[in-house]
Amino acid sequence: MTARLDLTSYRLLGRSGLRISPLALGTMTFGADWGWGAEEAEAQRIFDAYVDRGGNFIDTANAYTNGSSERLVGKFAAGKRDRLVLSTKYTMATQAGDPNSGGNHRKSMVRSVEQSLKRFGTDYIDLLYLHQWDARTPVEEILRAMDDVVRQGKVLYLGMSDTPAWQISRMQAIADLRGWSPFIALQSEYNLVERTPERDLIPMAQEMGLGVIPWSPLANGVLSGKYSRADLRAGDLTSVEGSRKDVAIGYGSLSERSLDIADVVKVVAAETGHSAAQVALAWTLLNSGVATTLVGARTLKQLDDNLGALEVSIDDEQRARLEKVSAVTLGFPHELLRMPTIIQSITGGTALPARSW
């Protein structure tokens, strides 16, 4: 059963003392540069409504809407900067044809941090994420550079996003052993359509002290119930620009399977008296590894609906239905280690206390 919350029901982020709201405001929609975001006036209404209700955790990235997102967040945060937790990311290229304007390496990181600080109009970033794993930069280079920007006071906390679990756990262990700044947060796609992070990413984060922050909790809008089977067609993910439906198709979020899941979400929503989007968002908060969930909105009406997720109560039977239709296999070795014969061979038939992982 989901406990009723509000934006002031603050939580600790990972293995840190940083207090954050149970829903974070994602601002990839701030700015119309990509063809589907919110214009400045509407973005300000969304930002102000979130903060006025006690929300304190704002998320963006260096390249969102070509830098407009960071500029708008900085403008809206003026006068209330210290009460907010501003997070941003580096990795995405910002200059076509310049191989060093993106990636995980030191030059990209330092350049991105300096540019983000200018766009924010502040002298520190609360939380900096590595945005996407580039599979090229040595982990020691990343960790040393991250520790440097923390020691310089330009960044307070560190996080990871869109990176294999084994790399994150390896890096966290190195940081711990060398006394470098650790990670406290993990951003990962996680929703009823995409539950594979339950295999390794979420258990790893819980064990290594990272609070999980799901992005795209509505599976690119599919779980809000806005699409039908008439919307299915071939998609091409070559750009973040275009319609939101194009993005959903390109990412693979809009499919026969996801629409089957959305149908069950709508049924549970009708039973609880809430919207489908609210139920889908509330479900992510049931996972003990989730610290806060990112919500994005292009209109104030959408934000109001999303924040209503904190009032949703999902009972055990409803949760079971949602998780049955959305179930994924855990794969090897997880399925093997759950087999009764294997458990018997390990325990010798004795009863042992369970561990969360």
C-alpha positions in Angstrom: 0.0 0.0 0.0 1.4 3.4 -1.0 1.5 5.9 1.9 0.1 9.3 1.1 2.9 11.8 0.7 3.5 15.4 -0.5 6.5 17.2 -1.9 7.6 18.1 1.7 7.9 14.4 2.6 11.6 14.7 2.1 13.9 11.7 1.7 17.6 11.2 2.0 19.4 10.6 -1.3 21.5 7.5 -1.3 24.3 7.3 1.3 24.2 11.0 2.0 22.5 13.6 4.2 21.0 15.4 1.2 17.2 15.9 1.6 15.1 15.7 -1.6 11.4 15.6 -2.4 9.8 12.3 -3.4 9.1 13.6 -6.9 11.8 15.5 -8.7 11.0 18.1 -11.4 12.5 17.0 -14.8 13.1 20.0 -17.0 14.0 18.4 -20.4 10.7 20.0 -21.5 11.8 23.5 -20.7 12.4 25.3 -24.0 10.8 24.7 -27.4 14.1 24.2 -29.2 13.4 20.5 -30.0 9.9 21.2 -31.2 7.8 19.8 -28.3 8.8 21.6 -25.1 7.3 24.4 -23.0 7.8 28.0 -23.9 9.4 30.2 -21.2 6.2 31.5 -19.6 4.6 28.0 -19.2 7.9 26.6 -18.0 8.0 29.3 -15.3 4.5 28.4 -14.2 5.5 24.8 -13.9 8.7 25.6 -12.0 6.9 28.0 -9.6 4.1 25.6 -8.9 6.5 22.8 -8.0 8.6 24.9 -5.7 5.7 26.7 -4.1 4.3 23.3 -3.0 7.6 22.5 -1.3 9.4 20.7 -4.1 13.2 21.2 -4.0 14.8 18.8 -6.5 15.3 20.1 -10.1 16.8 18.0 -12.8 18.3 19.0 -16.2 21.4 18.3 -18.4 23.9 20.4 -20.3 22.4 19.7 -23.7 18.7 19.6 -22.9 16.9 21.9 -25.5 20.3 23.0 -26.6 21.1 24.7 -23.3 17.8 26.5 -22.9 16.7 24.2 -20.0 19.7 25.1 -17.9 19.3 28.8 -18.7 15.6 28.8 -17.8 16.2 26.8 -14.6 18.9 29.3 -13.5 16.6 32.3 -14.3 13.6 30.8 -12.4 15.8 29.8 -9.4 17.1 33.3 -8.9 16.4 34.4 -5.3 15.7 30.9 -4.1 18.9 29.1 -5.2 20.1 27.9 -1.8 16.8 26.1 -0.9 16.9 24.1 -4.2 18.9 21.0 -5.2 20.0 21.7 -8.8 21.2 18.6 -10.7 22.6 18.5 -14.2 24.6 16.1 -16.4 27.5 16.0 -18.7 28.4 13.7 -21.6 26.2 14.8 -24.5 28.1 16.7 -27.3 27.3 20.4 -27.6 29.3 21.2 -30.7 28.8 19.3 -34.0 32.1 18.1 -35.4 34.0 18.6 -32.1 34.8 15.1 -30.7 35.8 16.6 -27.3 32.6 18.6 -26.8 31.0 15.3 -25.5 32.1 12.1 -23.8 33.0 11.1 -20.3 36.6 12.4 -20.3 38.1 15.2 -18.2 38.0 17.9 -20.9 34.4 17.3 -21.6 33.5 17.3 -17.9 35.4 20.5 -17.0 34.0 22.3 -20.0 30.5 21.2 -19.3 30.6 22.1 -15.6 31.9 25.6 -16.4 29.2 26.1 -19.1 26.5 24.8 -16.7 27.5 27.2 -14.0 27.3 30.1 -16.4 23.8 29.1 -17.6 22.6 28.5 -14.0 24.1 31.8 -12.9 25.4 30.1 -9.8 28.8 29.1 -8.4 28.0 25.5 -7.5 26.0 22.5 -8.8 24.4 20.4 -6.2 24.5 17.1 -8.1 26.5 16.3 -11.2 25.8 13.1 -13.2 27.8 11.3 -15.8 24.9 11.2 -18.3 25.7 8.3 -20.6 28.5 5.7 -20.7 30.9 6.3 -23.6 32.8 3.0 -23.2 36.1 4.8 -24.0 37.3 6.8 -21.1 39.3 5.1 -18.3 37.3 5.0 -15.0 40.2 6.5 -13.1 40.2 9.6 -15.3 36.4 10.1 -14.7 36.7 9.5 -10.9 39.7 11.7 -10.4 38.2 14.6 -12.5 34.9 14.3 -10.6 36.7 14.4 -7.3 38.6 17.5 -8.5 35.4 19.5 -9.3 34.0 18.5 -5.9 37.2 19.6 -4.1 37.1 22.9 -6.0 33.6 23.5 -4.6 32.0 23.6 -8.1 30.0 20.4 -7.4 28.7 19.1 -4.1 27.5 15.5 -5.0 28.0 13.0 -7.8 25.8 10.6 -9.6 25.6 8.2 -12.6 23.1 7.6 -15.3 22.7 5.2 -18.2 25.7 3.1 -17.3 26.1 -0.7 -16.8 25.7 -1.8 -13.3 29.1 -3.6 -13.2 30.9 -0.4 -14.2 29.2 1.7 -11.6 29.9 -0.8 -8.8 33.5 -1.0 -9.9 33.8 2.8 -9.9 32.2 3.1 -6.5 34.6 0.6 -5.0 37.6 2.4 -6.5 36.3 5.8 -5.1 35.8 4.2 -1.7 39.3 2.7 -1.6 41.0 5.8 -2.8 39.1 8.3 -0.7 37.5 10.0 -3.7 34.0 11.5 -3.7 31.5 8.7 -4.0 28.3 8.4 -6.1 25.0 9.0 -4.2 22.5 8.7 -7.1 21.7 6.6 -10.1 19.4 7.7 -12.8 17.9 4.9 -14.8 14.9 4.4 -17.0 12.4 2.5 -14.8 8.7 2.1 -15.3 6.1 -0.7 -15.8 7.2 -1.1 -19.4 10.9 -1.1 -18.6 11.5 -3.2 -15.5 14.9 -4.8 -16.4 16.8 -2.5 -14.0 15.4 -4.9 -11.3 17.9 -7.4 -12.5 21.1 -5.6 -11.6 21.0 -1.8 -11.5 18.6 -1.3 -8.6 20.0 -4.1 -6.4 23.5 -2.8 -7.1 22.5 0.8 -6.2 20.9 -0.4 -2.9 24.1 -2.3 -2.0 26.5 0.5 -3.0 24.7 3.4 -1.5 23.1 5.1 -4.5 19.5 6.3 -4.5 17.6 5.3 -7.6 15.9 8.1 -9.6 13.7 6.7 -12.4 13.5 8.7 -15.6 10.6 8.3 -18.1 8.4 6.8 -15.4 5.4 7.0 -17.9 7.4 5.3 -20.7 7.4 8.3 -22.9 3.7 9.0 -22.2 2.5 5.5 -23.0 1.4 4.7 -19.4 -0.7 7.9 -19.3 -3.1 6.1 -21.6 -2.7 8.7 -24.4 -1.9 6.2 -27.1 -3.9 3.4 -28.8 -3.1 0.6 -31.2 -3.9 3.0 -34.0 -0.7 4.9 -33.1 1.5 1.9 -33.8 3.8 2.4 -36.8 7.5 2.0 -37.7 9.6 4.6 -35.9 13.1 5.9 -36.4 15.2 7.1 -33.4 17.7 9.5 -35.0 16.9 12.6 -33.0 15.2 13.9 -29.9 13.3 16.4 -32.2 9.9 15.7 -33.6 6.6 14.8 -31.9 6.4 13.1 -28.6 4.8 10.1 -30.3 7.8 9.9 -32.7 10.1 9.8 -29.6 8.0 7.1 -28.0 8.1 4.9 -31.1 11.8 5.5 -31.7 12.6 4.5 -28.1 10.5 1.3 -28.4 8.1 2.5 -25.6 5.1 2.3 -27.9 4.4 -1.4 -28.7 1.7 -4.0 -28.4 3.2 -5.1 -25.0 3.3 -1.6 -23.6 -0.3 -1.0 -24.6 -1.3 -4.2 -22.9 0.4 -2.9 -19.7 -1.3 0.5 -20.2 -4.7 -1.2 -20.4 -4.2 -2.7 -16.9 -2.9 0.7 -15.5 -6.1 2.3 -16.8 -8.2 -0.3 -15.0 -6.4 0.2 -11.7 -6.7 3.9 -12.2 -10.4 3.6 -12.5 -10.6 1.5 -9.3 -8.5 4.0 -7.3 -10.2 7.2 -8.7 -6.9 8.5 -10.0 -5.5 9.0 -13.5 -3.4 6.4 -15.3 -0.3 8.6 -15.1 -0.7 9.0 -11.3 -1.0 5.2 -10.8 2.1 4.5 -13.0 4.1 7.1 -11.1 3.0 5.8 -7.7 4.0 2.3 -8.7 7.7 3.4 -9.1 7.7 4.7 -5.5 6.8 1.2 -4.2 10.3 0.0 -4.9 12.4 0.4 -1.8 15.5 1.4 -3.9 13.8 4.4 -5.4 14.6 7.7 -3.7 12.6 10.0 -5.9 11.0 9.8 -9.3 11.4 12.3 -12.1 8.3 14.0 -13.5 8.3 16.1 -16.6 5.5 18.3 -17.9 4.9 20.6 -20.8 1.9 22.3 -19.2 0.9 23.2 -15.7 -2.1 20.9 -16.0 0.2 17.9 -16.6 2.3 18.8 -13.6 -0.8 19.0 -11.4 -1.8 15.6 -12.5 1.7 14.1 -12.0 2.0 15.5 -8.5 -1.3 13.8 -7.6 0.6 10.5 -7.7 1.7 11.2 -4.1 -2.0 10.7 -3.0 -2.4 7.3 -4.7 -2.8 4.2 -2.7 -2.2 0.9 -4.5 -3.2 -2.2 -2.6 -1.4 -5.6 -2.8 -3.8 -7.1 -5.3 -3.7 -4.2 -7.6 0.1 -4.1 -7.4 0.2 -7.9 -8.2 -1.9 -7.3 -11.4 0.4 -4.5 -12.5 3.5 -6.5 -12.0 2.1 -9.7 -13.6 1.3 -8.0 -16.9 4.7 -6.1 -16.9 6.9 -9.0 -15.6 10.3 -9.5 -17.1 12.6 -12.5 -16.6 15.6 -11.8 -14.4 17.9 -14.0 -16.4 21.0 -15.8 -15.4 22.2 -16.2 -12.6 19.2 -14.7 -10.8 16.7 -17.2 -12.0 19.1 -20.1 -11.2 19.7 -18.9 -7.7 16.0 -18.7 -7.0 15.3 -22.4 -8.0 14.2 -24.5 -5.0 16.7 -27.2 -5.8 19.6 -24.7 -5.8 18.4 -23.1 -2.5 18.2 -26.6 -1.0 21.8 -27.3 -2.1 23.1 -24.1 -0.6 21.2 -24.2 2.8 21.0 -27.9 3.3 17.3 -27.5 4.0 17.8 -25.1 6.9 15.9 -21.8 7.2 18.1 -18.7 6.7 17.1 -15.0 7.0 16.5 -13.3 3.7 18.5 -10.4 2.3 17.1 -7.6 0.1 19.4 -8.6 -2.8 
